[in-house]
């Protein structure tokens, strides 16, 4: 078994979940989010793209329903002792197998379901509702475990700090490799090499890389180009250790930066520092966003900024390393110590084709946020 945390820590997580279930009047939980399964049991797989469900009872009972391909995965990576397999076939309906498992366990009552998860498609969600209709009462509990995961243990924070160390190595490799005539693929290869050689993992989503006009994109896309004598390149990436992420976002300049590059960088840095000041216990995610909007709007850059400026980080799986909560207008989630966040200041000026992005990861302490990577926020010019 290769659970990355002590038995005491895993037991404490289960107790936290049972307490939250009791507070919400739940007799059981049906967990479909891979992040929930990993946090609660250590179970590590990408098999959640197929139907699988972890049942957690108010009495402490835990059972996993999965496919045969993931049986040994669960045995080797988790502390789950009751693992059951639904059979692939032309008439397979794993939702009915889940009901049979619950009947066998004597599980009844009011169940919380992680409906908002990549592990439960709409197709399977409809089959789940049909299979459990009249058997248990279902209520949405998609945010219950996610909110528990937001506050990290000391052991988790140690993994986050290691992810941050790897992110700085990748950042350094990217800066060293960037220059006129360099292929974007060579930069990506150098970044990933540092992370894997350092003991890291695959990220929850692709690294974002784009130069020239593509520096204005906030997503990865297929296709590469070589950097020009004067160019801009935007990178968003994460160091990853035991699935825990620490992200960085930067726009680097090749050759001589434009006046807009310099002014946009100054605005992005001011916005990041304003958000950092708000990122402290007792403030809300909405407060952080307002600091971002206030600074950019004061620089007359409202039309070039985004409607969100960051999100929580933790142990995440594909297709995204973004975790809840996110920093956007009106979000009332209250920030607390031992939470980890990525703040990104993104300016995309389509009129002039100018990009400028600046972001790094923070650990919230007792009274303020500590930046744990990207210590140098100066504009990089190569």
N, C-alpha and C positions, 0 to 999 in steps of 0.2 A: 504493500500500500504506500502511495506517495503523496499523502496529504501534506501540505506545506506548513501546517500549523499544529500546535500541540492539541492533545485530546481535551485539555481543560478549556482552551480557547474555543474549540468547536462546540463543546458542551455549553459554554456561555452564550454562544450565538443562538443555539437552539432554545435556550431559556429566554433570551430576549424576544425571539419570535413568538414563543408560546405566550409570553406576557402581553405582547401586542395583539395576538389573536384574542386573548381573554378581554382585553380592553375594547375590542371591536365586536365582541359577541360572536366569535367564530368558533365552530366546532372542528373545523378542518381547513386546510389550505391545499389548493391544487396549483403547484408551481410549474410554470412553463419557461420562464426566463432562465437562460443558461447562467447568467450572473447570480441568480438566486441559488441555483443548485450548487454552483462552485463555492459561494460564500457559506452556505449552510453545511455542506458535506464534503467539499473538496473535489467533487465530480468534475472532470475536465474532459470535454469533448466538443467536436463541432457537429455531433450527431443530432443536435437540437433542430437542425433543418428538417428532420422528420418528426413524427409525433413521439413525444416522450413527456412524462409527467411525474413529478415527485409529490407524493401525498404526505402531508404532515398533519397529524391529529392533535387535538387539544390534550390528549393523554400521553403525548410523546411518541406515538407510533410514527414510523417513517417507512415508506415503501416506494420504490422506483419502478415505473413501467417504461420499458424501452425496447429497442430492436435487438436482434441477436448480435449484430455487428458491434453493439455497444455494451454487451454483457461484461466482457473482460475489461473493457475500459472503465466501467463502473467499479468492478472488483478491484482493479489495480490503483485507481486514483481517488477513491472515496471511502468514507466510513459507513456506507450504506450496507446493511446486512440482508435486507429483504429486497431482492432484485428480481423482477418478473419480466418476461419477454412476450411481446405480441408478435404473431407470425405474419411475415410478408406473404401476400397472396392476392389473387384477383378480386377476392371478396373481403379482403381485410377491412376491418373497422376498429381501429385501436380504441376509440372512445367507448365501444361496448366492452372491450377487454378491461378498460379502466373501471367501468361500473362493476364488472365481475370481481375485480380486485378489491374494490371498496366494500362490496357485499361480503366478500370473504373475510375482510378485516372488521366487519361489523360497524363500519363508518356510516353515520347518518347525521342529519342536522343541517346547520347553516354553514355553507362553505364559501370561503374567499377564493376567487379565481384570478390568476394573472392574465387577464384578457389582452392587455396592451403589452405584448411581447413578441419578439421575432419568432419565438418557438411555437406560437399558436396562430396558424393562419386562419383567415376567415372561413375557409372550407372546413378545417378541422374544428373550429369554434362552433360552427353550426351542428356538426356531428356530436360534439361534446354536449351542447345544450339538449339535443334530442335524446341522447343516451341517458342523461341524468334527470330528465324531466319527470317530475313526480317522485323521484327517489331522494334527492337532496335539494335544498334551497341554495341557489347560486347568487353570489353578489360580487361585484367587481372589487378586487383588492390589489390592483396592479401596482400601486405605489407603496404598499406596506413594507415589503422587504427592501425595496429600493431606498426608502427613507432610513431604514435601519442601517443599510450599508454605507450611507453617506458619512457617518461618523466612524472613523477608523480606529482600530486597536493599535497599540504600540508595535506589534509584530507587522501589521499591515503598513504602518508608516515607515518601518525599516525597508520594506519592499518598494514603497513609493520613492524613498530616497535613493535606492539603488537604480530605479528606473530613471530618476533625474540625473544621476551620474552618467548613465548610458546616453541620455538625451544630449548632454553636454559634449560627450565624445562624438556623437553624430553631428552635432552642430559644428564642432571644430573641423571635422572631416569635410563637411560641405564647404565651409569657408576656405579651407586650404585648397580644395579641388576647383573652386569656382574661378573662372577667368575666360577671356576671349577665346573662342574656338573650342571650348570644352563642351562635350556632349552631355546633355542632362542625364543620360543613363549612367555615365561615369560618376556623377555626383550622387545619384541614388545608390549605386553599388557601394561607394565609399561609406555612405551613412549606414546602410544595412550591415555592412561588414563589421563596423565598430560595435554595433548592438549585438549581433550574433556571436562575434568573437568574445564579447564581454559577458556572455551567459544569458543574454536577453531572449525575448520571444518575438513572434510575429505580432504586429499591431492589430488592433481591432478593425482598422480600415487602412486602405492604401495611404502611403505618404502623398501629400499634395505637392506637386512640383510643376511650375510653369514659368516660362520666360517670354520676353517680348510681350505681345498682346495677351498671351496665356497667363501672364503674371497676375491678371485681374480675375482669374478663376479661383473659386473656393473649393473645388473638387478635383480629384485625380481624373485624368483622361488618358486614353491610349495615344501613343505617338510621341516622338522625341525630336528635339532640334538642338543645334549647336549654338552657343552663345555668341552674339555679335561683339564687335569692338566697343560699342556702347549698348548697354542692355540693362534689363532688370529681371530678377528672378525671385519668385515667391516660393518659400518652402514652409510647409506645415507638417510636422512629424512628431513622433513620440518615442522616447525610450520606454521599453517595456520589460518588466521583470515579474515573472510568475503571474502574468496577465495584468499587473498593475501598471498604469500609464503615467508618464510625465511628459507633457507636450510643450513644444516651442513653435512659434511662428515668426518668420523674419522675411523681409524683402531686402535683398542685397543688390548693389549696383555694380555693374561692370563698366569701366571707363569713367567718364565725368558725369556726376549726378546733375540732374536738372534742378532749377530753382524750386520747382514743385516737389521734387523728391525731398529736398532739404526741409521745406516748410511743412510738408505732410508728415515727415518723420518727427519733427518737433511737436506737432499736434498729437501724433499717436503716442509719443512718450508722455506728454502732459496728461492725456486721457488715461493711459495705463497707471500713472502715478495717482491720479484722482480715484480711480477704481480701487487701487490697492489700499488707499486710505479708508475706503468704505467697507473693505473686506475684513470685517471683524465681528466678534460675537455680538449678537443682538440686532445687527443690521439685517436687512432683507436682500434677497437676490434682486428685487426691483430697485432698491437703493443703489446697488452697484451699477445697474444699467443706467440709472439716471445720471450718475457721475460721468459715465461714458458719453451719453447724449449731450450733457451740459457743455463739456469741453469741446466736442466736435462742432456743436451748433454755434458756440461762441467764436469758432474759427471759420464759420460760414461753410461747414463741410457736411451739413445734414444730408444733402442729396447723395453724398458719396459713402456714407457709413451704412452699417447693417442695422437690423432690428433686434440683434442680440449681440452680446459681447463676451460670451464665455459660458462655462458649464462645469459641473463637477467631474472629477476623474476618479477612477478606481480600477478594480478588476473587471474588464470588459471584454466581450467577444465580438466577432464579426456580426453584423456589417458595420459597426460604428464603435469608436472609443468614447463617444460623448455619453455622459451619464447625467442623471437628474440630481439637483435642479439646474435649470439654465437661467442665465441672466437676461431677462427681457422685461419690458415695461409691465409694472403691476404685479410681478411675481412676489408673493408674500412669504415664501419659504425663509425661515429665520436661520441665519448662519450661526454655527456653533464651533467650539474648539475641536481640533482633530479632524477637520474636514479638509479636503484637497480640491482645489479649483484651478482651472485654466482660464486666464483672462487674455482675450485677443482683441486688439484694436485694428480694425480692418478698414482701409480706405481704397475704394475702387472707382477711379475717375475715368469713365468711358469717353468723356469728351476729349481729354488729352491723352488717353491710353496710359495713364500713370497709376501705378499700384504702390501702396505702402502699407505694410502690415507689421505689427509688433506684438508679441505675446509670450507669456511664460507661465509656469506653474507655481502655485502658492499653497503652503500649509497654514491653516488658521491656528493661531495659538490662543493663549488666554486673553490677550488684549489686542493683538494685531496679526497681520498676515506676514509670513516669512516667505520670500521668494526662494525656491529651492533649485532653480536652474537658470540658465541664461543671465549670469550676473552682469554682463556688459551689454548695455542697451544702445550703445553708439551705432550709428549708421555704418554698415560695412561697405566699403568701396574697394573693388579689386581691379 
